Amino acid sequence: MSDKRQSVVKTGITFGSALAMVISYTTWKSIGWAIFHGLLSWVYVIYFILRY
């Protein structure tokens, strides 16, 4: 993979994790769930969009 592509992928994963943690914390008010959902990253973000 090229350096630029690696940078874009890494940024996307990082942004997805941060977004998942913010959504999780504001919804559930739990740091534990926020960390767990941050590990799931985009999977949780997509689930949240489809569910709510």
C-alpha distance matrix in Angstrom:
0.0 3.8 6.6 8.3 6.4 6.5 10.0 11.0 10.3 12.1 14.8 15.3 15.8 18.1 20.0 20.5 21.9 24.2 25.3 26.1 28.1 30.1 31.0 31.9 34.0 35.9 36.6 37.6 38.5 37.1 34.7 34.1 33.0 30.8 28.9 28.7 27.5 25.0 23.4 23.4 21.8 21.2 23.3 26.3 25.8 25.8 28.7 30.6 30.2 31.5 34.2 35.7
3.8 0.0 3.8 5.5 5.3 6.3 8.7 10.1 10.7 12.3 14.3 15.5 16.6 18.3 20.0 21.1 22.7 24.4 25.7 27.0 28.8 30.4 31.6 32.9 34.7 36.3 37.4 38.6 39.3 38.1 35.6 35.4 34.4 31.9 30.1 30.3 29.0 26.2 25.1 25.3 23.2 22.6 25.1 27.9 26.9 27.2 30.3 31.9 31.3 32.9 35.7 36.8
6.6 3.8 0.0 3.8 5.5 5.1 6.2 8.7 10.0 10.5 12.2 14.3 15.4 16.4 18.2 19.9 21.2 22.5 24.1 25.7 27.1 28.6 30.1 31.5 33.0 34.6 36.0 37.2 37.5 36.3 33.6 33.7 33.0 30.3 28.4 29.1 27.9 24.8 24.0 24.6 22.3 22.2 25.0 27.4 26.3 27.1 30.3 31.4 31.0 33.0 35.5 36.3
8.3 5.5 3.8 0.0 3.8 5.5 5.1 6.3 8.7 9.9 10.6 12.4 14.4 15.4 16.4 18.3 20.1 21.1 22.3 24.2 25.9 27.0 28.3 30.1 31.6 32.9 34.4 35.9 36.3 35.4 33.0 33.3 32.3 29.4 28.0 28.7 27.1 24.1 23.7 24.0 21.3 20.7 23.8 26.0 24.5 25.2 28.6 29.5 28.8 30.8 33.6 34.1
6.4 5.3 5.5 3.8 0.0 3.8 5.4 5.1 6.1 8.5 9.8 10.5 12.3 14.2 15.2 16.4 18.4 20.0 20.8 22.3 24.4 25.7 26.7 28.3 30.2 31.6 32.6 34.1 34.8 33.9 31.7 31.7 30.4 27.8 26.4 26.7 24.9 22.2 21.6 21.4 18.9 18.0 20.8 23.4 22.1 22.4 25.7 27.0 26.3 28.1 30.9 31.8
6.5 6.3 5.1 5.5 3.8 0.0 3.8 5.5 5.2 6.0 8.5 9.8 10.6 12.1 14.1 15.2 16.5 18.3 19.8 21.0 22.6 24.3 25.6 26.8 28.6 30.3 31.4 32.5 33.1 31.8 29.3 29.2 28.3 25.7 23.9 24.3 23.0 20.0 19.1 19.5 17.3 17.1 19.9 22.3 21.5 22.2 25.3 26.5 26.3 28.2 30.7 31.6
10.0 8.7 6.2 5.1 5.4 3.8 0.0 3.8 5.5 5.1 6.1 8.5 10.0 10.5 12.0 14.1 15.4 16.4 18.0 19.8 21.2 22.5 24.1 25.6 27.0 28.5 30.0 31.3 31.6 30.6 28.0 28.4 27.5 24.6 23.1 24.0 22.5 19.3 19.1 19.7 17.0 17.0 20.2 22.1 20.8 22.1 25.2 25.9 25.7 28.0 30.3 30.8
11.0 10.1 8.7 6.3 5.1 5.5 3.8 0.0 3.8 5.5 5.1 6.1 8.6 9.9 10.4 12.1 14.2 15.3 16.1 18.0 20.0 21.0 22.1 23.9 25.7 26.8 28.1 29.7 30.3 29.7 27.5 27.9 26.6 23.7 22.7 23.3 21.3 18.4 18.5 18.5 15.4 14.7 18.0 20.0 18.3 19.2 22.6 23.3 22.6 24.9 27.5 27.9
10.3 10.7 10.0 8.7 6.1 5.2 5.5 3.8 0.0 3.8 5.4 5.1 6.2 8.6 9.9 10.5 12.3 14.3 15.2 16.3 18.4 20.0 20.9 22.2 24.3 25.8 26.7 28.0 28.9 27.9 25.7 25.7 24.3 21.7 20.4 20.6 18.8 16.1 15.6 15.5 12.8 12.2 15.2 17.5 16.4 17.1 20.3 21.4 21.2 23.1 25.6 26.5
12.1 12.3 10.5 9.9 8.5 6.0 5.1 5.5 3.8 0.0 3.8 5.4 5.2 6.1 8.5 9.8 10.7 12.3 14.1 15.3 16.7 18.5 20.0 21.0 22.6 24.5 25.7 26.7 27.1 25.9 23.4 23.5 22.6 19.8 18.2 18.9 17.5 14.3 13.9 14.7 12.1 12.6 15.7 17.5 16.7 18.2 21.0 21.8 22.0 24.3 26.3 27.0
14.8 14.3 12.2 10.6 9.8 8.5 6.1 5.1 5.4 3.8 0.0 3.8 5.5 5.1 6.0 8.4 9.9 10.5 12.0 14.0 15.4 16.4 18.1 19.7 21.1 22.5 24.0 25.5 25.7 25.0 22.6 23.3 22.2 19.1 18.1 19.2 17.4 14.1 14.7 15.4 12.1 12.3 15.9 17.1 15.5 17.3 20.4 20.6 20.5 23.2 25.2 25.4
15.3 15.5 14.3 12.4 10.5 9.8 8.5 6.1 5.1 5.4 3.8 0.0 3.8 5.5 5.1 6.0 8.6 9.9 10.3 12.0 14.2 15.3 16.2 17.9 19.8 21.0 22.1 23.7 24.5 23.9 22.0 22.5 20.8 17.9 17.3 17.8 15.5 12.8 13.4 13.1 9.7 9.0 12.6 14.1 12.4 13.8 17.0 17.5 17.2 19.7 21.9 22.3
15.8 16.6 15.4 14.4 12.3 10.6 10.0 8.6 6.2 5.2 5.5 3.8 0.0 3.8 5.5 5.0 6.2 8.7 9.8 10.5 12.3 14.3 15.3 16.3 18.3 20.1 21.0 22.0 22.8 21.7 19.6 19.6 18.2 15.5 14.4 14.7 12.8 9.9 9.9 10.1 7.1 7.6 10.8 12.3 11.6 13.3 15.9 16.7 17.2 19.5 21.3 22.0
18.1 18.3 16.4 15.4 14.2 12.1 10.5 9.9 8.6 6.1 5.1 5.5 3.8 0.0 3.8 5.4 5.2 6.3 8.6 9.9 10.7 12.4 14.3 15.3 16.6 18.5 20.0 21.0 21.1 20.1 17.7 18.2 17.3 14.2 13.0 14.3 12.7 9.2 10.1 11.3 8.2 9.7 13.0 13.5 12.6 15.2 17.6 17.6 18.4 21.1 22.5 22.7
20.0 20.0 18.2 16.4 15.2 14.1 12.0 10.4 9.9 8.5 6.0 5.1 5.5 3.8 0.0 3.8 5.4 5.1 6.0 8.5 9.9 10.6 12.1 14.0 15.4 16.5 18.1 19.7 20.0 19.7 17.8 18.8 17.4 14.0 13.9 15.2 12.8 9.8 11.8 12.1 8.4 8.9 12.6 12.6 10.7 13.3 16.0 15.5 15.8 18.9 20.4 20.2
20.5 21.1 19.9 18.3 16.4 15.2 14.1 12.1 10.5 9.8 8.4 6.0 5.0 5.4 3.8 0.0 3.8 5.5 5.1 6.0 8.6 10.0 10.5 12.0 14.1 15.5 16.3 17.8 18.8 18.2 16.7 17.2 15.2 12.4 12.4 12.9 10.0 7.7 9.4 8.9 5.0 5.1 8.8 9.0 7.4 9.9 12.4 12.4 12.9 15.7 17.2 17.5
21.9 22.7 21.2 20.1 18.4 16.5 15.4 14.2 12.3 10.7 9.9 8.6 6.2 5.2 5.4 3.8 0.0 3.8 5.5 5.1 6.2 8.7 10.0 10.4 12.2 14.3 15.3 16.1 16.6 15.6 13.6 13.9 12.4 9.5 8.9 9.8 7.7 4.5 6.5 7.3 4.2 6.8 9.5 9.0 8.7 11.8 13.5 13.2 14.8 17.4 18.2 18.5
24.2 24.4 22.5 21.1 20.0 18.3 16.4 15.3 14.3 12.3 10.5 9.9 8.7 6.3 5.1 5.5 3.8 0.0 3.8 5.5 5.2 6.2 8.6 9.8 10.6 12.3 14.2 15.3 15.2 14.7 12.7 14.1 12.9 9.3 9.6 11.6 9.5 6.5 9.6 10.6 7.7 9.6 12.5 11.2 10.0 13.6 15.2 14.0 15.4 18.5 19.1 18.6
25.3 25.7 24.1 22.3 20.8 19.8 18.0 16.1 15.2 14.1 12.0 10.3 9.8 8.6 6.0 5.1 5.5 3.8 0.0 3.8 5.5 5.2 6.1 8.4 10.0 10.7 12.2 14.1 14.7 14.9 13.8 15.2 13.1 9.9 11.3 12.5 9.5 7.8 11.0 10.8 7.7 8.3 11.1 9.3 7.2 10.8 12.5 10.9 11.8 15.2 15.9 15.2
26.1 27.0 25.7 24.2 22.3 21.0 19.8 18.0 16.3 15.3 14.0 12.0 10.5 9.9 8.5 6.0 5.1 5.5 3.8 0.0 3.8 5.5 5.2 6.0 8.5 10.1 10.5 11.8 13.0 12.7 11.9 12.5 10.0 7.3 8.8 9.2 5.9 5.2 8.5 7.8 5.6 6.9 8.6 6.2 5.4 9.2 10.0 8.8 10.8 13.7 13.9 13.8
28.1 28.8 27.1 25.9 24.4 22.6 21.2 20.0 18.4 16.7 15.4 14.2 12.3 10.7 9.9 8.6 6.2 5.2 5.5 3.8 0.0 3.8 5.5 5.1 6.0 8.5 9.8 10.3 10.5 9.8 8.5 9.8 8.1 4.5 6.3 8.1 6.0 4.8 8.6 9.4 8.0 10.3 11.8 9.1 9.1 12.9 13.2 11.6 14.0 16.8 16.4 16.0
30.1 30.4 28.6 27.0 25.7 24.3 22.5 21.0 20.0 18.5 16.4 15.3 14.3 12.4 10.6 10.0 8.7 6.2 5.2 5.5 3.8 0.0 3.8 5.4 5.2 6.1 8.4 10.0 9.8 10.5 9.9 12.1 10.4 7.1 9.7 11.7 9.3 8.6 12.4 12.8 10.8 12.3 14.0 11.1 10.0 13.7 14.2 11.7 13.6 16.9 16.4 15.1
31.0 31.6 30.1 28.3 26.7 25.6 24.1 22.1 20.9 20.0 18.1 16.2 15.3 14.3 12.1 10.5 10.0 8.6 6.1 5.2 5.5 3.8 0.0 3.8 5.6 5.4 6.1 8.5 9.7 10.8 11.3 13.0 10.3 7.9 11.1 11.9 8.9 9.5 13.0 12.3 10.7 11.3 12.4 9.1 7.8 11.2 11.2 8.2 10.2 13.4 12.7 11.3
31.9 32.9 31.5 30.1 28.3 26.8 25.6 23.9 22.2 21.0 19.7 17.9 16.3 15.3 14.0 12.0 10.4 9.8 8.4 6.0 5.1 5.4 3.8 0.0 3.8 5.6 5.1 5.8 7.4 7.7 8.5 9.6 6.6 5.0 8.6 9.0 6.6 8.2 11.4 11.0 10.5 12.0 12.2 8.6 9.0 12.2 11.3 8.9 11.9 14.4 13.0 12.3
34.0 34.7 33.0 31.6 30.2 28.6 27.0 25.7 24.3 22.6 21.1 19.8 18.3 16.6 15.4 14.1 12.2 10.6 10.0 8.5 6.0 5.2 5.6 3.8 0.0 3.8 5.4 5.3 4.7 5.6 6.4 8.8 7.2 5.2 8.9 10.5 9.2 10.0 13.4 13.9 13.3 15.2 15.8 12.3 12.4 15.8 15.0 12.4 15.2 17.8 16.3 15.0
35.9 36.3 34.6 32.9 31.6 30.3 28.5 26.8 25.8 24.5 22.5 21.0 20.1 18.5 16.5 15.5 14.3 12.3 10.7 10.1 8.5 6.1 5.4 5.6 3.8 0.0 3.8 5.9 5.6 8.3 9.9 12.4 10.5 8.9 12.6 14.0 12.1 12.9 16.5 16.4 15.4 16.5 17.2 13.6 12.9 16.1 15.4 12.1 14.3 17.1 15.4 13.4
36.6 37.4 36.0 34.4 32.6 31.4 30.0 28.1 26.7 25.7 24.0 22.1 21.0 20.0 18.1 16.3 15.3 14.2 12.2 10.5 9.8 8.4 6.1 5.1 5.4 3.8 0.0 3.8 6.0 8.5 10.9 12.5 9.8 9.4 13.1 13.5 11.4 13.4 16.5 15.8 15.4 16.2 16.0 12.3 12.1 14.7 13.2 10.0 12.6 14.8 12.5 10.7
37.6 38.6 37.2 35.9 34.1 32.5 31.3 29.7 28.0 26.7 25.5 23.7 22.0 21.0 19.7 17.8 16.1 15.3 14.1 11.8 10.3 10.0 8.5 5.8 5.3 5.9 3.8 0.0 3.9 5.4 8.6 9.6 7.3 8.1 11.7 11.9 10.9 13.2 15.8 15.6 16.0 17.4 16.9 13.1 14.0 16.7 14.7 12.1 15.3 17.0 14.5 13.4
38.5 39.3 37.5 36.3 34.8 33.1 31.6 30.3 28.9 27.1 25.7 24.5 22.8 21.1 20.0 18.8 16.6 15.2 14.7 13.0 10.5 9.8 9.7 7.4 4.7 5.6 6.0 3.9 0.0 3.8 6.8 9.1 8.2 8.3 11.6 12.9 12.4 13.9 16.8 17.4 17.4 19.4 19.4 15.7 16.3 19.4 17.9 15.2 18.2 20.4 18.0 16.6
37.1 38.1 36.3 35.4 33.9 31.8 30.6 29.7 27.9 25.9 25.0 23.9 21.7 20.1 19.7 18.2 15.6 14.7 14.9 12.7 9.8 10.5 10.8 7.7 5.6 8.3 8.5 5.4 3.8 0.0 3.8 5.4 5.4 6.2 8.8 10.1 10.6 12.1 14.5 15.5 16.2 18.7 18.5 15.1 16.4 19.6 18.0 15.9 19.3 21.3 19.0 18.3
34.7 35.6 33.6 33.0 31.7 29.3 28.0 27.5 25.7 23.4 22.6 22.0 19.6 17.7 17.8 16.7 13.6 12.7 13.8 11.9 8.5 9.9 11.3 8.5 6.4 9.9 10.9 8.6 6.8 3.8 0.0 3.8 5.5 4.9 6.2 8.6 9.8 10.2 12.5 14.3 14.8 17.8 18.1 15.1 16.4 19.9 18.8 17.1 20.4 22.6 20.9 20.4
34.1 35.4 33.7 33.3 31.7 29.2 28.4 27.9 25.7 23.5 23.3 22.5 19.6 18.2 18.8 17.2 13.9 14.1 15.2 12.5 9.8 12.1 13.0 9.6 8.8 12.4 12.5 9.6 9.1 5.4 3.8 0.0 3.8 5.4 5.3 6.3 8.6 9.8 11.0 12.8 14.2 17.4 17.0 14.3 16.5 19.5 18.1 17.1 20.6 22.4 20.6 20.8
33.0 34.4 33.0 32.3 30.4 28.3 27.5 26.6 24.3 22.6 22.2 20.8 18.2 17.3 17.4 15.2 12.4 12.9 13.1 10.0 8.1 10.4 10.3 6.6 7.2 10.5 9.8 7.3 8.2 5.4 5.5 3.8 0.0 3.8 5.4 5.0 6.0 8.3 9.8 10.6 12.0 14.7 14.0 11.0 13.2 16.1 14.4 13.4 17.0 18.6 16.8 17.1
30.8 31.9 30.3 29.4 27.8 25.7 24.6 23.7 21.7 19.8 19.1 17.9 15.5 14.2 14.0 12.4 9.5 9.3 9.9 7.3 4.5 7.1 7.9 5.0 5.2 8.9 9.4 8.1 8.3 6.2 4.9 5.4 3.8 0.0 3.8 5.5 5.2 5.9 8.6 9.8 10.1 13.0 13.3 10.3 11.7 15.1 14.3 12.9 16.1 18.3 17.1 17.0
28.9 30.1 28.4 28.0 26.4 23.9 23.1 22.7 20.4 18.2 18.1 17.3 14.4 13.0 13.9 12.4 8.9 9.6 11.3 8.8 6.3 9.7 11.1 8.6 8.9 12.6 13.1 11.7 11.6 8.8 6.2 5.3 5.4 3.8 0.0 3.8 5.5 4.9 6.4 8.8 9.7 13.2 13.5 11.4 13.3 16.5 16.0 15.4 18.5 20.6 19.7 20.0
28.7 30.3 29.1 28.7 26.7 24.3 24.0 23.3 20.6 18.9 19.2 17.8 14.7 14.3 15.2 12.9 9.8 11.6 12.5 9.2 8.1 11.7 11.9 9.0 10.5 14.0 13.5 11.9 12.9 10.1 8.6 6.3 5.0 5.5 3.8 0.0 3.8 5.4 5.2 6.6 8.8 12.1 11.4 9.5 12.3 15.0 13.9 14.0 17.4 18.8 17.8 18.8
27.5 29.0 27.9 27.1 24.9 23.0 22.5 21.3 18.8 17.5 17.4 15.5 12.8 12.7 12.8 10.0 7.7 9.5 9.5 5.9 6.0 9.3 8.9 6.6 9.2 12.1 11.4 10.9 12.4 10.6 9.8 8.6 6.0 5.2 5.5 3.8 0.0 3.8 5.3 4.9 6.2 8.9 8.4 6.1 8.5 11.4 10.6 10.5 13.7 15.4 14.7 15.6
25.0 26.2 24.8 24.1 22.2 20.0 19.3 18.4 16.1 14.3 14.1 12.8 9.9 9.2 9.8 7.7 4.5 6.5 7.8 5.2 4.8 8.6 9.5 8.2 10.0 12.9 13.4 13.2 13.9 12.1 10.2 9.8 8.3 5.9 4.9 5.4 3.8 0.0 3.8 5.3 4.9 8.4 9.4 8.0 9.3 12.5 12.8 12.6 15.2 17.4 17.3 17.9
23.4 25.1 24.0 23.7 21.6 19.1 19.1 18.5 15.6 13.9 14.7 13.4 9.9 10.1 11.8 9.4 6.5 9.6 11.0 8.5 8.6 12.4 13.0 11.4 13.4 16.5 16.5 15.8 16.8 14.5 12.5 11.0 9.8 8.6 6.4 5.2 5.3 3.8 0.0 3.8 5.3 9.0 9.2 9.0 11.2 13.6 13.8 14.6 17.1 18.8 18.9 20.1
23.4 25.3 24.6 24.0 21.4 19.5 19.7 18.5 15.5 14.7 15.4 13.1 10.1 11.3 12.1 8.9 7.3 10.6 10.8 7.8 9.4 12.8 12.3 11.0 13.9 16.4 15.8 15.6 17.4 15.5 14.3 12.8 10.6 9.8 8.8 6.6 4.9 5.3 3.8 0.0 3.8 6.4 5.6 5.9 8.6 10.3 10.4 11.8 14.3 15.4 15.8 17.4
21.8 23.2 22.3 21.3 18.9 17.3 17.0 15.4 12.8 12.1 12.1 9.7 7.1 8.2 8.4 5.0 4.2 7.7 7.7 5.6 8.0 10.8 10.7 10.5 13.3 15.4 15.4 16.0 17.4 16.2 14.8 14.2 12.0 10.1 9.7 8.8 6.2 4.9 5.3 3.8 0.0 3.8 5.5 5.8 6.7 9.0 10.3 11.1 12.9 14.8 15.7 16.8
21.2 22.6 22.2 20.7 18.0 17.1 17.0 14.7 12.2 12.6 12.3 9.0 7.6 9.7 8.9 5.1 6.8 9.6 8.3 6.9 10.3 12.3 11.3 12.0 15.2 16.5 16.2 17.4 19.4 18.7 17.8 17.4 14.7 13.0 13.2 12.1 8.9 8.4 9.0 6.4 3.8 0.0 3.8 5.4 4.9 6.0 8.4 9.7 10.5 12.2 13.9 15.2
23.3 25.1 25.0 23.8 20.8 19.9 20.2 18.0 15.2 15.7 15.9 12.6 10.8 13.0 12.6 8.8 9.5 12.5 11.1 8.6 11.8 14.0 12.4 12.2 15.8 17.2 16.0 16.9 19.4 18.5 18.1 17.0 14.0 13.3 13.5 11.4 8.4 9.4 9.2 5.6 5.5 3.8 0.0 3.8 5.5 5.4 6.2 8.6 10.1 10.8 12.1 14.1
26.3 27.9 27.4 26.0 23.4 22.3 22.1 20.0 17.5 17.5 17.1 14.1 12.3 13.5 12.6 9.0 9.0 11.2 9.3 6.2 9.1 11.1 9.1 8.6 12.3 13.6 12.3 13.1 15.7 15.1 15.1 14.3 11.0 10.3 11.4 9.5 6.1 8.0 9.0 5.9 5.8 5.4 3.8 0.0 3.8 5.5 4.9 6.0 8.5 9.8 10.1 11.7
25.8 26.9 26.3 24.5 22.1 21.5 20.8 18.3 16.4 16.7 15.5 12.4 11.6 12.6 10.7 7.4 8.7 10.0 7.2 5.4 9.1 10.0 7.8 9.0 12.4 12.9 12.1 14.0 16.3 16.4 16.4 16.5 13.2 11.7 13.3 12.3 8.5 9.3 11.2 8.6 6.7 4.9 5.5 3.8 0.0 3.8 5.4 5.1 6.3 8.7 9.9 10.5
25.8 27.2 27.1 25.2 22.4 22.2 22.1 19.2 17.1 18.2 17.3 13.8 13.3 15.2 13.3 9.9 11.8 13.6 10.8 9.2 12.9 13.7 11.2 12.2 15.8 16.1 14.7 16.7 19.4 19.6 19.9 19.5 16.1 15.1 16.5 15.0 11.4 12.5 13.6 10.3 9.0 6.0 5.4 5.5 3.8 0.0 3.8 5.4 5.1 6.2 8.5 10.1
28.7 30.3 30.3 28.6 25.7 25.3 25.2 22.6 20.3 21.0 20.4 17.0 15.9 17.6 16.0 12.4 13.5 15.2 12.5 10.0 13.2 14.2 11.2 11.3 15.0 15.4 13.2 14.7 17.9 18.0 18.8 18.1 14.4 14.3 16.0 13.9 10.6 12.8 13.8 10.4 10.3 8.4 6.2 4.9 5.4 3.8 0.0 3.8 5.5 5.2 5.9 8.4
30.6 31.9 31.4 29.5 27.0 26.5 25.9 23.3 21.4 21.8 20.6 17.5 16.7 17.6 15.5 12.4 13.2 14.0 10.9 8.8 11.6 11.7 8.2 8.9 12.4 12.1 10.0 12.1 15.2 15.9 17.1 17.1 13.4 12.9 15.4 14.0 10.5 12.6 14.6 11.8 11.1 9.7 8.6 6.0 5.1 5.4 3.8 0.0 3.8 5.5 5.1 5.7
30.2 31.3 31.0 28.8 26.3 26.3 25.7 22.6 21.2 22.0 20.5 17.2 17.2 18.4 15.8 12.9 14.8 15.4 11.8 10.8 14.0 13.6 10.2 11.9 15.2 14.3 12.6 15.3 18.2 19.3 20.4 20.6 17.0 16.1 18.5 17.4 13.7 15.2 17.1 14.3 12.9 10.5 10.1 8.5 6.3 5.1 5.5 3.8 0.0 3.8 5.6 5.6
31.5 32.9 33.0 30.8 28.1 28.2 28.0 24.9 23.1 24.3 23.2 19.7 19.5 21.1 18.9 15.7 17.4 18.5 15.2 13.7 16.8 16.9 13.4 14.4 17.8 17.1 14.8 17.0 20.4 21.3 22.6 22.4 18.6 18.3 20.6 18.8 15.4 17.4 18.8 15.4 14.8 12.2 10.8 9.8 8.7 6.2 5.2 5.5 3.8 0.0 3.8 5.9
34.2 35.7 35.5 33.6 30.9 30.7 30.3 27.5 25.6 26.3 25.2 21.9 21.3 22.5 20.4 17.2 18.2 19.1 15.9 13.9 16.4 16.4 12.7 13.0 16.3 15.4 12.5 14.5 18.0 19.0 20.9 20.6 16.8 17.1 19.7 17.8 14.7 17.3 18.9 15.8 15.7 13.9 12.1 10.1 9.9 8.5 5.9 5.1 5.6 3.8 0.0 3.8
35.7 36.8 36.3 34.1 31.8 31.6 30.8 27.9 26.5 27.0 25.4 22.3 22.0 22.7 20.2 17.5 18.5 18.6 15.2 13.8 16.0 15.1 11.3 12.3 15.0 13.4 10.7 13.4 16.6 18.3 20.4 20.8 17.1 17.0 20.0 18.8 15.6 17.9 20.1 17.4 16.8 15.2 14.1 11.7 10.5 10.1 8.4 5.7 5.6 5.9 3.8 0.0
